Amino acid sequence: MNIQKKTEHSLNDLIAISRDGQQFYQEAADKVEDAELASLFLRMAGVKADVVGALSGVVQSVGGEPEQHGTLVGNMQQMYGKVRAALGDKRYAFVSELEESEDRLLKAFDETIADADTPVPAREAALRLLPEVRACHDLMRNRKLAMKAA
């Protein structure tokens, strides 16, 4: 597989998982009945859109086609989150499932960076975005822990 295809493959996985998060945050913002959380969710959706845009730009720069959809796992997680929210504490359910989504994205970034076969352009893009991805993860993890303790 050539560098263009490897870069495209590596980054398209990250794009798809980021799209999952973006869509889930947008939906959660519409469904949660808490203005502060809705604002946070919209901000996080914006960060995911920025990640998608940055990674898509790298894929295009090597002649590839950026992923236009999310993943099946992301769709299932979003559905589970909606069911959980309907049956219990809506705020906690969304925060908890969104934190799981952040776990999944952070793990994918870490794996891409650690993989010796990841081409330099893909690794550099992932490293550049990692602090932002980690900050989002930590924010949702801390929010979940605070809600659980309350």
N, C-alpha and C positions, 0 to 999 in steps of 0.2 A: 504494500500500500504506500503511495507516495505521500509526501509531507502535506500537500494540500488536503488530501482525503483524510489523513490522520488528524490534522488540525480541525477540519470540519466535523469529524466524528466526535472528537474530544469535547469541542465547544458546544455542539448541538445537544449533547446530553445535558450540559449545564443550562443551556437556553431553555430546553423543555421543562426542566425542574423549576427554573426561575419563573417561567410562564405559569406553572401550576400555582406557585406561591402568589403571583400577582393576581390571578383570577380568584383565588381563595380569599385573599385579603379584601379585594373589591366586593365580593359577595358578602363576606362577614361584616364589612362596613355598612352595607345596606340592611342587614338583618339585625345587628346588635342594637339594643335600645339604650345606648349609653353614648352620649355625644363625645366624651373624651376618648373612649375606645374606638369609636367610629373614625375620629380624626387620626388616631394612631394607625389604624388599619389602612386608611387612605394614604398616609405618609409612607407606610411600609410597601404598599402596592406601587407607589411611585419609585421607591428604591429598586424594587424588582424590575420595573419597566426600564430603569436606567441600566441595570445589569444586562437585561436582554438586549438593549440597544448597543451597549459596549461590546458584548460578545458577538453579536450579529455583525458589527462592523469589522471585527477581526476575521470572521468567517468569509465575509464578502471580499476582504482585502487579499485573501489567498485564492480567490476565485471560486469559493464555495457558495452553497445555498443555505442560509440560516433556517433553522427549524421554525415552523410557523404554528406549532401546536404544543400542548402540554403532554403529559404522560397518562397512561391508564392508572398507574398507582396514585398519581395526584388526583385524578377524578374520583377514585374510590375513597381516598382520604377526605376529600371535600364532602362527599356524600355522607360519610360516617360522621363528620363534624356537624353537618346539618341535622342529622338524626339525633345525635347527642344533645345538641342545643335545644331541639324540640322537646326532649324528654327531661331536661334538667336545667341547671343554671346556664343560661345561654352565654353569659359573659365568659365564665370559666371554660365552658366547652369549646368556644371559639379560640380562646387564648391557648388552651391546651393543644388543640389540633394544629393551630398555626405554629406553635412551638415545635411540634413534631415535623411540620413541613420545613422549618428552619434547620432542624437536625439533619434532615435528608439532604438539603442543599449544601450545608457545610461539609457533610461527609463526602458528597460528590466533588466539591472543590478540593478537599484534602486529598482524595484519591487521584484526581487529575494531576495535581501538583506532584504527588509522590510517585506516580507511574513513570518509570524510566523511558517508556516508549512515547510519552507525550511530547510532541514537537515543541520547539522553543517558542514559537508565536502563541501557542495555546497555553503553555505553562506561564509565560509572561503575563498574558491577559488574566489568567486565574489568580496569579500572585498580586497583580495590581488591584483586583476587585476583592480579594480575600479580607482585608480589614473591614470593608463595608459589610460583607456577608457575615463575618464574625460578630460585628456590632449589632446587626439585626437579630442574629441568633441569641446573643447574650441579653438583649433587651426583652425578647419574648420569654426567654427562660426565667429571667428575674421577675417579670410580670406574673408568670404562672406560679412561681414559688411564693410570691407575695400574696396572691389570691388564695393559694392553698393554705397558707398560714393564718389568714384572716378568718 
